[in-house]
């Protein structure tokens, strides 16, 4: 059996009982280590699971999946994924490869940012399409995310923005020269994300992401407990000028608030607002939310 097991968002104790049982029955256990990160070291997972974990980077999962799937038709093999297994298309792809090889597969779900984002107080069924935001370079500033946010705004829906992660990436020069030299890991922060959104608005000028009237909520290490989790709400301008250290450690995510805003959402998120009066005034005057 080939298991793809979600680990949840925080530490070794987020594993489900069913997931832990599958790990313990497996002869090999791989830890996918590039679409997201856990808040703890691999050694703590190994101690808790009582298993040695094999790190599976992008190259192994995407181009050497046969190594992971070897003998999975006759013995248990597990691939561990931070969050939920279907949070990245990579995991769908390896399941399809296993099926093509007639290997029995089983997915064991867990919490991910896709449902934990409700911690900010916005109702999950008011979210539209999720978008990804990559690091801009001098020569590459893709803006397709803007069109997806525009569609959500048109429907009054909130937008979850997933911020870029660079793990075991090669520079353009090393890639061109065929040298397997990797750049240090990088995780996009809220200030970088907001700056890129504002820059894109300046280029597109369609009024979708007005820095002074667009409400947004920053999320950091959701599920990590009071000592790690950070939630900060405000206009894009307020989030841009908020002290970077106030957002806490990565991973960061961002929610663009939609115009179909309920007063309970405003009330709940106000506790996280940089400026409570500004938050309520913008919700009432710009978003036309009925507040007392």
NORHUPE-V493222 format. One line per field, one symbol per residue. ss: DSSP state (2 for helix, 1 for strand, 0 for the rest). psi: psi as a letter, one per 30 degrees, with the letter a starting at -180 (. if undefined). burial: I if it has 16 or more other ideal C-beta (glycine too) atoms within 10 Angstrom, else O. A space follows every 10 residues. Layout:
ss=???
psi=???
burial=???
This chain:
ss=0111110100 0222002222 2222200111 1100000000 0222222220 0011110222 2220222220 0000001111 1010222022 2222222222 0000111100 0022222222 0002221000 1110000000 0002222222 2222200111 1110110000 0222220000 0000011002 2222222222 2222000000 0000111111 0000000001 1111122222 2002222000 0111110000 0022222222 2210022222 2222200000 00
psi=kjkjkkfafd afffkleeee eeeffkfkkk jkhfflklgl leeeeeeefh kkkjkjaeee effhfeeefk gffflkkkjk kkbkegfkfe eeeeeeeeef ghkklkkjll klffffffff fkkeggkbkk lkjlkllefj ikgfeeeeee eeeffgllkk jkkkkjkhkk leeeeefgki kkllkkkkle eeeeeeeeee eeeehggehk fffjklkkkk hkfglffekk kkkaleeeee fkkefffall kklkkkklfi kkfeeeeeff fgkejeeeee eeeeeefhkj l.
burial=IIIIIIIIII IIOIIIOOII OIIOOIOIII IIIIIIOIIO OOOOIOOOIO IOIIOIOOOI IOOOIOOIIO OIOOOIIIII IIIIIIIIOI IOOIIOIIOO OOIOIOIIII IIIIOIIOII IIOOOIIIOI IOIIIIOOOO OOIOIIOIIO OIIOOOIIII IIIOIOIOIO OOOOOOOOOO OOOOOOIIII IIIIIIIIOI IOOOOOOIIO IOOIIIIIII IIIIOOOOII IIIIIIIIII OIOOOOIIOI IIIIIIIIII IOOOIIOIII OIIIOOOIII OIIIOIIOIO OO
